Amino acid sequence: MKKIALCLLVVSLVSIPRLFAQQSNPAILKREFIYEQAPFPECHASTIAQTPQGLVAAWFGGTHERNPDVGIWVSSRSETSWTAPVEVATGVQPDGKRLPCWNPVLFQVPKGELILFYKVGPSPSTWWGLLKRSKDNGKTWSEAERLPEGIAGPIKNKPVLLPSGVLLCPTSSEDHNWRVHFEQTSDWGKTWQKTAAINDGVEDGAIQPSVLFHPNGQLQALCRSQKSGFIAETWSKDGGKTWSPLQKTSLPNPNSGTDAVTLKDGRQVLVYNPVAPTPGKSGGPRTPLDVAISDDGKTWKTLAVLENEPGEYSYPAVIQTADGLVHVTYTWKRQRIRHVVIDPKKGA
């Protein structure tokens, strides 16, 4: 009993510094769950966007990932709270068969509609892309539009609008190894172009890129890696038309989703699990969940610790709103979606 008590004491002492930092960090302004109860037991893969009337979040929810009852759910935030989740998309097919939905991604068209990209299919290797449109800030949605063959839409992380007016969608495929590519649309999803895969996925499998802007005009994409144990990166010097070969960064990655955003002041923000894969396995713990910040996209320091307890805290989405604050949503133990508000001018 004494040995057990001593071990528990040691674990507690080791955890105290990060836990204290998590609770006392002045950069964290608000922490809340988007819902406390919902008509589905599990959820995952949230996304968030700012509309003219406030924040809108979406995620997939159902009995379990891959089950046919998994649909896309949406909630909007008023000044005081989030609305009850509403299911806005399912995988019901014309013959009545229902397939699971996956990975919603929201994008607010400047002075226009709100677009919801998502996937439907038995698995990530066989799914296909769809989108819906909302003209009332996420309250009601159009019928689903299936994307052209070979176009998936943004696979997990938000698209970015280039100075040229092109919407650049970071995406990937899992049908023949894990490969990263990019898709572009100049008319908000009506017509599309795509790049070739930038990796073959044999030795450097990667998926789910997110795109960052740099002052010299270059674009940087950070990707979830399958085998290397580190976040992978690729760079573009021509507005996303061509990309450099994938390279490992120094940022650990336990084969878990990340997201990143370029702030208005030019700094970069990354949300990720800073954990190496478990030896002998392709993945690792999805805790802790940290927010890191960088001036150049190469050297990073911790801005905030969002979670550090046992459990799964994963698949973050991050945006900066018009007031300069950073909003993060993420999976909380597959049971709820948590929303955190961060002031990037504090704590770093």
Number of C-alpha atoms within 10 A of each C-alpha: 6 7 8 9 10 11 12 12 12 11 11 12 11 11 13 11 10 18 17 11 13 18 13 12 18 17 19 21 13 11 14 14 16 21 17 11 12 15 11 18 13 20 26 28 25 32 29 29 24 21 21 12 13 14 19 24 25 28 29 27 30 22 15 17 19 17 16 20 18 26 30 28 22 23 22 24 16 12 8 6 13 17 14 15 21 16 16 19 23 21 21 16 10 7 6 8 9 19 21 25 31 31 24 32 27 28 25 22 13 10 8 14 17 24 23 25 27 29 28 27 18 17 18 16 13 12 20 22 25 21 23 20 22 17 13 14 22 25 13 11 18 13 11 17 14 17 19 15 8 12 20 25 32 29 27 31 32 30 24 20 17 15 8 8 12 18 21 24 26 28 26 25 23 17 12 10 18 23 23 28 22 26 23 26 18 16 11 17 18 10 11 17 13 19 14 13 17 18 19 14 20 12 12 19 21 31 27 25 32 28 24 22 22 15 9 7 11 14 19 21 23 27 33 28 30 24 19 22 24 23 27 26 24 21 20 17 14 11 17 24 15 17 23 13 13 21 16 17 19 13 17 20 29 27 27 26 25 26 26 26 24 21 19 11 9 15 18 21 26 26 28 29 30 22 21 19 22 12 8 7 10 15 19 18 20 26 20 20 24 21 24 20 24 18 15 13 20 12 12 17 14 16 25 26 21 26 21 18 13 11 14 20 27 28 25 32 30 28 22 21 16 9 7 15 16 21 20 22 28 30 22 21 17 19 18 23 27 21 23 18 18 23 19 21 12 13 14 15
